[in-house]
């Protein structure tokens, strides 16, 4: 039942990212093999120029182990993962790095470093996470938010998740993204609170979000399948054609993206939005293709911000 198709970093995404110069990226706790291999892969793809933060001896030893000459790159020593995460975040907050990459550090420590006022990365926006999912041989992406950071988002956090995901989609070339707000029904009912949130968010987005179409509540089938939407009689541009799925809680999003990964060999690039710089958030279980795609998205966002200045 699990897919055996090889994962694929979408070529169009990689090509788009490589139009820009490599982005200076602070890698938090870079001394582990997986962390350093991820940085090496993104560097060789001309996506990033790394600043390696962590135990200096450990980084050098691991670089030798994987056969990577890091002599040209800046290395900043940190005694432990908490210090490495905060040092990396401060580099970005001070303008020395235009992106962050999670290395061998727990997600909580990585996020706390971004939120730490001393890091200088807070913008007043909520931090939200987006998975950019593509399946092999297809460049069409599906964005899912939030499946990794906000556990049980309130109405305001959900709206910020929509806003952040729309901005990402626009930077990826989708001029007017279609956002489906998921629930278990197509009718707003107080028996299903997520459907009431969806209705409220749809109304708010109509006046506060430009160049995006936002609609809900929608069940999953009616968000992604035109046939299902037609059978249900749902006549809206988003129905059956969603570019972005806003999930009601982290459990829904987590299960959904993992089903796409394991059943469809989807490449799941993960990025945290809402801070001063994009933050690449990957898991130890992620394949190299997903790590590369995550770096590509960060490079695109960093490049777009630089162009806007």
NORBELQUI-V997524 format. One record per pair of residues at least 12 apart in sequence whose C-alpha atoms are under 8 Angstrom apart, sorted by the first residue. I is the first residue (numbers start at 0). J is the second residue. D is the distance in Angstrom with one decimal. If there is no record, write none. Layout:
I & J & D
I & J & D
This chain:
0 & 262 & 6.9
1 & 261 & 5.6
1 & 262 & 5.0
1 & 263 & 7.8
2 & 261 & 5.9
2 & 262 & 4.9
2 & 263 & 5.7
2 & 264 & 5.9
3 & 264 & 7.4
4 & 135 & 7.9
4 & 263 & 7.8
4 & 264 & 6.0
5 & 135 & 7.7
5 & 264 & 6.7
6 & 134 & 7.8
6 & 135 & 6.6
6 & 264 & 5.5
6 & 265 & 6.7
6 & 266 & 6.1
6 & 286 & 7.6
6 & 288 & 6.4
7 & 134 & 7.4
7 & 135 & 5.6
7 & 136 & 8.0
7 & 265 & 7.9
7 & 266 & 6.3
7 & 288 & 5.8
7 & 289 & 8.0
8 & 266 & 6.3
8 & 288 & 4.8
8 & 289 & 6.5
8 & 291 & 6.8
8 & 292 & 5.6
9 & 133 & 7.0
9 & 135 & 7.6
9 & 136 & 7.9
9 & 137 & 7.5
9 & 138 & 6.0
9 & 266 & 7.9
9 & 292 & 7.3
10 & 138 & 7.6
11 & 138 & 6.6
12 & 138 & 7.8
12 & 292 & 7.3
12 & 295 & 6.8
12 & 296 & 7.5
13 & 292 & 7.0
13 & 295 & 5.9
15 & 299 & 7.2
16 & 46 & 6.8
16 & 295 & 5.3
16 & 296 & 7.0
16 & 298 & 5.8
16 & 299 & 5.1
17 & 44 & 7.9
17 & 45 & 6.6
17 & 46 & 6.3
17 & 295 & 7.9
19 & 298 & 7.6
19 & 299 & 7.5
19 & 302 & 6.2
20 & 45 & 7.5
20 & 46 & 7.3
20 & 302 & 7.8
21 & 42 & 7.8
21 & 45 & 5.4
21 & 46 & 4.6
21 & 47 & 4.4
21 & 48 & 5.8
21 & 298 & 7.2
22 & 46 & 6.2
22 & 47 & 4.4
22 & 48 & 5.7
22 & 96 & 7.8
22 & 97 & 6.3
22 & 98 & 7.1
22 & 298 & 5.9
22 & 301 & 7.0
22 & 302 & 7.6
23 & 47 & 5.6
23 & 48 & 4.6
23 & 49 & 5.8
23 & 50 & 7.1
23 & 95 & 7.6
23 & 96 & 5.0
23 & 97 & 5.6
23 & 98 & 6.6
24 & 47 & 6.0
24 & 48 & 6.0
24 & 49 & 4.9
24 & 50 & 6.0
24 & 96 & 5.2
24 & 97 & 5.9
24 & 98 & 4.7
24 & 99 & 5.4
24 & 100 & 6.7
25 & 49 & 5.9
25 & 50 & 4.7
25 & 51 & 6.3
25 & 52 & 6.9
25 & 87 & 5.2
25 & 88 & 7.5
25 & 90 & 6.9
25 & 91 & 7.1
25 & 96 & 5.9
25 & 98 & 6.4
25 & 99 & 5.0
25 & 100 & 6.1
26 & 38 & 7.5
26 & 49 & 6.6
26 & 50 & 6.1
26 & 51 & 5.2
26 & 52 & 5.8
26 & 87 & 6.4
26 & 99 & 6.1
26 & 100 & 4.7
26 & 101 & 6.1
26 & 102 & 5.9
27 & 51 & 7.1
27 & 52 & 5.4
27 & 53 & 6.7
27 & 80 & 7.5
27 & 83 & 5.3
27 & 84 & 4.9
27 & 86 & 7.7
27 & 87 & 5.4
27 & 99 & 7.5
27 & 100 & 6.2
27 & 101 & 5.3
27 & 102 & 5.0
27 & 103 & 7.2
27 & 104 & 7.1
27 & 109 & 7.8
28 & 51 & 7.4
28 & 52 & 5.3
28 & 53 & 4.3
28 & 54 & 7.4
28 & 77 & 7.8
28 & 79 & 7.7
28 & 80 & 5.7
28 & 83 & 5.2
28 & 84 & 6.6
28 & 101 & 7.6
28 & 102 & 5.1
28 & 103 & 5.3
28 & 104 & 6.2
29 & 51 & 5.7
29 & 52 & 5.8
29 & 53 & 5.6
29 & 54 & 8.0
29 & 58 & 6.4
29 & 102 & 5.2
29 & 103 & 6.3
30 & 53 & 6.1
30 & 54 & 6.4
30 & 55 & 7.8
30 & 57 & 5.2
30 & 58 & 4.1
30 & 59 & 7.7
30 & 61 & 6.2
30 & 102 & 7.9
30 & 103 & 7.3
31 & 57 & 7.6
31 & 58 & 7.3
31 & 61 & 6.6
31 & 102 & 7.6
31 & 103 & 6.0
32 & 61 & 6.0
32 & 62 & 8.0
32 & 65 & 7.4
33 & 102 & 7.8
33 & 103 & 7.7
33 & 283 & 7.5
34 & 101 & 7.7
34 & 102 & 4.6
34 & 103 & 5.8
35 & 58 & 7.8
35 & 61 & 7.4
35 & 62 & 7.1
35 & 102 & 7.6
36 & 65 & 7.4
37 & 287 & 7.1
37 & 290 & 6.4
37 & 291 & 7.3
39 & 67 & 7.3
40 & 291 & 6.9
41 & 291 & 5.8
41 & 294 & 6.4
41 & 295 & 7.9
46 & 294 & 6.7
46 & 295 & 6.2
46 & 298 & 6.1
47 & 294 & 7.5
47 & 298 & 7.1
48 & 72 & 7.7
49 & 72 & 6.6
49 & 73 & 7.4
50 & 72 & 6.3
50 & 73 & 5.1
50 & 74 & 5.9
50 & 75 & 7.5
50 & 96 & 7.9
51 & 72 & 7.4
51 & 73 & 6.3
51 & 74 & 4.7
51 & 75 & 6.2
52 & 74 & 5.9
52 & 75 & 4.8
52 & 76 & 5.9
52 & 77 & 6.5
52 & 83 & 5.7
52 & 86 & 7.3
52 & 87 & 6.4
53 & 74 & 7.8
53 & 75 & 6.4
53 & 76 & 5.1
53 & 77 & 4.5
53 & 78 & 6.7
53 & 79 & 7.0
53 & 80 & 7.2
53 & 83 & 5.3
54 & 75 & 7.9
54 & 76 & 5.2
54 & 77 & 5.3
54 & 78 & 5.8
54 & 79 & 7.3
55 & 74 & 6.9
55 & 75 & 6.9
55 & 76 & 5.1
55 & 77 & 7.5
80 & 103 & 7.4
80 & 104 & 5.6
80 & 108 & 7.7
81 & 104 & 7.6
81 & 108 & 6.0
81 & 109 & 7.7
81 & 112 & 7.7
84 & 101 & 8.0
84 & 104 & 7.3
84 & 108 & 6.9
84 & 109 & 5.5
84 & 112 & 5.8
85 & 109 & 7.8
85 & 112 & 4.8
85 & 113 & 7.4
85 & 115 & 7.9
85 & 118 & 6.8
86 & 118 & 7.9
87 & 99 & 7.0
88 & 112 & 6.1
88 & 113 & 5.8
88 & 118 & 5.5
88 & 119 & 7.9
88 & 120 & 7.2
89 & 117 & 7.2
89 & 118 & 4.2
89 & 119 & 6.5
89 & 120 & 7.7
90 & 118 & 7.8
91 & 118 & 7.8
91 & 119 & 7.9
91 & 120 & 7.2
91 & 275 & 7.8
91 & 276 & 6.9
92 & 118 & 5.4
92 & 119 & 4.4
92 & 120 & 4.9
92 & 275 & 7.0
92 & 276 & 8.0
93 & 118 & 7.8
93 & 119 & 6.8
97 & 276 & 5.9
97 & 277 & 7.7
97 & 301 & 6.1
98 & 276 & 5.2
98 & 277 & 5.3
98 & 278 & 5.9
98 & 279 & 7.7
98 & 297 & 6.6
98 & 298 & 7.7
98 & 301 & 6.8
99 & 276 & 7.1
99 & 277 & 6.4
99 & 278 & 4.6
99 & 279 & 6.0
100 & 278 & 5.8
100 & 279 & 4.6
100 & 280 & 6.6
101 & 278 & 7.5
101 & 279 & 6.0
101 & 280 & 5.6
101 & 281 & 6.8
106 & 280 & 7.8
113 & 274 & 7.4
119 & 275 & 8.0
120 & 274 & 5.4
120 & 275 & 4.9
120 & 276 & 7.2
121 & 273 & 7.9
121 & 274 & 5.4
121 & 275 & 6.3
122 & 273 & 7.0
122 & 274 & 5.8
122 & 275 & 6.1
124 & 159 & 7.3
124 & 273 & 5.3
124 & 274 & 7.1
125 & 156 & 6.6
125 & 159 & 6.2
125 & 160 & 7.8
125 & 273 & 5.7
125 & 274 & 7.9
126 & 148 & 7.8
126 & 160 & 8.0
126 & 271 & 6.6
126 & 272 & 5.6
126 & 273 & 4.6
126 & 274 & 6.5
127 & 144 & 7.4
127 & 145 & 6.3
127 & 148 & 6.2
127 & 149 & 6.8
127 & 159 & 7.5
127 & 160 & 5.6
127 & 163 & 7.2
127 & 271 & 5.7
127 & 272 & 5.4
127 & 273 & 6.5
128 & 144 & 5.9
128 & 145 & 5.2
128 & 146 & 6.7
128 & 147 & 6.1
128 & 148 & 5.9
128 & 149 & 7.9
128 & 160 & 7.5
128 & 269 & 7.1
128 & 270 & 5.7
128 & 271 & 4.4
128 & 272 & 6.1
129 & 142 & 6.4
129 & 143 & 5.6
129 & 144 & 4.7
129 & 145 & 5.9
129 & 146 & 7.2
129 & 164 & 6.6
129 & 269 & 5.9
129 & 270 & 5.6
129 & 271 & 6.5
129 & 272 & 7.6
130 & 142 & 5.5
130 & 143 & 5.1
130 & 144 & 6.6
130 & 145 & 7.9
130 & 146 & 7.4
130 & 256 & 7.6
130 & 267 & 5.8
130 & 268 & 5.5
130 & 269 & 4.7
130 & 270 & 6.7
131 & 143 & 6.8
131 & 266 & 7.7
131 & 267 & 5.6
131 & 268 & 5.0
131 & 269 & 6.5
132 & 256 & 7.7
132 & 265 & 5.9
132 & 266 & 5.5
132 & 267 & 4.7
132 & 268 & 6.5
133 & 265 & 5.2
133 & 266 & 5.3
133 & 267 & 7.0
134 & 263 & 6.5
134 & 264 & 6.2
134 & 265 & 4.3
134 & 266 & 6.2
135 & 264 & 7.0
135 & 265 & 6.9
135 & 266 & 7.9
140 & 242 & 7.0
141 & 241 & 7.6
141 & 242 & 5.3
141 & 243 & 5.9
141 & 244 & 7.5
142 & 164 & 7.5
142 & 242 & 6.2
142 & 243 & 4.6
142 & 244 & 6.1
143 & 243 & 5.8
143 & 244 & 4.9
143 & 245 & 6.2
143 & 246 & 7.2
143 & 252 & 6.8
143 & 256 & 7.5
144 & 160 & 6.4
144 & 161 & 7.6
144 & 164 & 7.2
144 & 243 & 7.6
144 & 244 & 6.3
144 & 245 & 5.1
144 & 246 & 6.2
144 & 252 & 7.0
145 & 160 & 6.8
145 & 245 & 6.8
145 & 246 & 6.4
145 & 248 & 7.3
145 & 249 & 6.3
145 & 252 & 6.4
146 & 246 & 7.6
146 & 248 & 7.4
146 & 249 & 4.7
146 & 250 & 7.2
146 & 251 & 7.4
146 & 252 & 4.2
146 & 253 & 4.9
146 & 256 & 7.8
147 & 249 & 6.3
147 & 252 & 7.8
147 & 253 & 6.9
148 & 249 & 7.6
149 & 248 & 7.6
149 & 249 & 6.5
150 & 248 & 5.9
150 & 249 & 4.8
150 & 250 & 7.7
151 & 247 & 7.5
151 & 248 & 5.1
151 & 249 & 6.5
152 & 247 & 7.5
152 & 248 & 6.5
154 & 196 & 6.4
154 & 200 & 7.6
157 & 245 & 7.6
158 & 200 & 6.6
158 & 204 & 8.0
160 & 245 & 7.6
161 & 178 & 7.6
161 & 245 & 6.9
162 & 208 & 7.4
163 & 272 & 6.3
163 & 273 & 6.7
164 & 243 & 7.3
165 & 178 & 8.0
165 & 211 & 7.1
165 & 243 & 7.8
167 & 300 & 7.4
170 & 299 & 7.3
170 & 300 & 6.7
170 & 303 & 7.0
171 & 299 & 7.5
174 & 210 & 6.9
174 & 211 & 7.9
175 & 210 & 4.8
175 & 211 & 4.6
175 & 212 & 6.9
176 & 210 & 7.3
176 & 211 & 5.0
176 & 212 & 6.3
176 & 241 & 7.8
176 & 242 & 5.9
176 & 243 & 7.2
177 & 211 & 6.0
177 & 212 & 4.8
177 & 213 & 6.0
177 & 236 & 7.6
177 & 237 & 5.3
177 & 240 & 7.1
177 & 241 & 5.0
177 & 242 & 5.2
177 & 243 & 6.2
178 & 211 & 7.4
178 & 212 & 6.0
178 & 213 & 4.6
178 & 214 & 6.3
178 & 237 & 6.5
178 & 241 & 5.6
178 & 242 & 6.1
178 & 243 & 4.6
178 & 244 & 5.9
178 & 245 & 7.1
179 & 213 & 6.1
179 & 214 & 5.3
179 & 215 & 5.8
179 & 216 & 7.5
179 & 217 & 6.6
179 & 222 & 5.9
179 & 237 & 6.3
179 & 238 & 7.3
179 & 241 & 5.7
179 & 242 & 7.8
179 & 243 & 6.2
179 & 244 & 5.0
179 & 245 & 6.2
180 & 197 & 5.7
180 & 213 & 7.4
180 & 214 & 6.1
180 & 215 & 4.6
180 & 216 & 5.4
180 & 217 & 6.0
180 & 244 & 6.0
180 & 245 & 4.8
180 & 246 & 6.6
180 & 247 & 7.8
181 & 193 & 7.8
181 & 194 & 7.8
181 & 197 & 7.4
181 & 215 & 6.6
181 & 216 & 5.7
181 & 217 & 5.0
181 & 218 & 5.6
181 & 219 & 6.3
181 & 222 & 7.7
181 & 244 & 6.7
181 & 245 & 5.9
181 & 246 & 5.3
181 & 247 & 6.4
182 & 194 & 5.5
182 & 197 & 7.6
182 & 215 & 7.9
182 & 216 & 5.6
182 & 217 & 5.7
182 & 218 & 5.3
182 & 219 & 7.6
182 & 246 & 7.4
182 & 247 & 6.6
183 & 216 & 7.9
183 & 217 & 7.1
183 & 218 & 5.1
183 & 219 & 7.8
184 & 216 & 6.5
184 & 217 & 6.1
184 & 218 & 5.4
185 & 215 & 7.1
185 & 216 & 5.1
185 & 217 & 4.8
185 & 218 & 6.2
186 & 216 & 6.5
187 & 216 & 6.7
193 & 216 & 7.9
193 & 247 & 6.0
194 & 215 & 7.5
194 & 216 & 5.2
195 & 216 & 7.8
197 & 214 & 7.5
197 & 215 & 5.0
197 & 216 & 4.9
198 & 214 & 7.8
198 & 215 & 5.9
198 & 216 & 6.2
200 & 215 & 7.9
201 & 213 & 5.7
201 & 214 & 5.2
201 & 215 & 6.2
212 & 236 & 7.7
212 & 237 & 6.8
213 & 237 & 7.1
214 & 235 & 8.0
214 & 237 & 6.4
214 & 238 & 7.9
217 & 238 & 7.6
220 & 239 & 7.4
221 & 233 & 8.0
221 & 238 & 5.7
221 & 239 & 5.3
222 & 237 & 6.9
222 & 238 & 4.9
222 & 239 & 4.5
222 & 240 & 6.4
222 & 241 & 5.7
222 & 244 & 7.9
223 & 238 & 7.0
223 & 239 & 4.1
223 & 240 & 5.4
223 & 241 & 5.8
224 & 238 & 7.6
224 & 239 & 4.1
224 & 240 & 6.9
225 & 238 & 6.7
225 & 239 & 3.9
225 & 240 & 6.7
226 & 239 & 7.3
227 & 239 & 7.2
266 & 288 & 6.7
266 & 289 & 5.2
266 & 292 & 7.7
267 & 289 & 5.3
267 & 292 & 7.8
267 & 293 & 7.9
268 & 281 & 7.7
268 & 289 & 5.0
268 & 290 & 6.5
268 & 291 & 7.9
268 & 292 & 5.3
268 & 293 & 4.4
268 & 296 & 7.8
269 & 281 & 6.0
269 & 289 & 7.8
269 & 293 & 5.5
270 & 293 & 6.4
270 & 296 & 7.6
270 & 297 & 7.2
276 & 301 & 7.0
277 & 297 & 5.6
277 & 300 & 6.9
277 & 301 & 7.0
278 & 297 & 7.0
279 & 293 & 6.0
279 & 294 & 6.5
279 & 297 & 6.7
280 & 293 & 7.7
281 & 293 & 7.7
